[in-house]
Amino acid sequence: MSYVIYDESNLNKIVEVTRWKRSYKSMAAAKAAVTRASKVYWKDCARNNTEYQINLDPQFIYGVAESEHYYAKLERQVERVNLMSGEKFMESVNTPYYCSPSSETYWSM
């Protein structure tokens, strides 16, 4: 079982809070990553003498969910057209462009 951090405002974006991590082994690890990102935001505000805005703090804009629940219930799907057959299909918005049958890159590999 793994957990993901997602943007609560649009529910269609998995957030990479740390540089190379998209999923976490436990809920506690995911929440700790959000807390660390919030602390970095606070330090950046203090260092740059900018005003703290609650709508930009990671603790208030990111949510944590089990990956199976996120993909089944929360993630948004888009309708795309297969480049070769012309058929319409539903696809996750988090699918990389080069992995989508609607792209030329997918068919040229």
Secondary structure as UniProt FT lines:
FT   STRAND          3..7
FT   TURN            8..10
FT   HELIX           27..48
FT   HELIX           54..56
FT   HELIX           58..61
FT   STRAND          62..66
FT   HELIX           67..69
FT   HELIX           70..74
FT   STRAND          77..81
FT   TURN            83..85
FT   STRAND          88..92
FT   TURN            93..94
FT   HELIX           97..99
FT   TURN            101..102
FT   HELIX           104..108
//
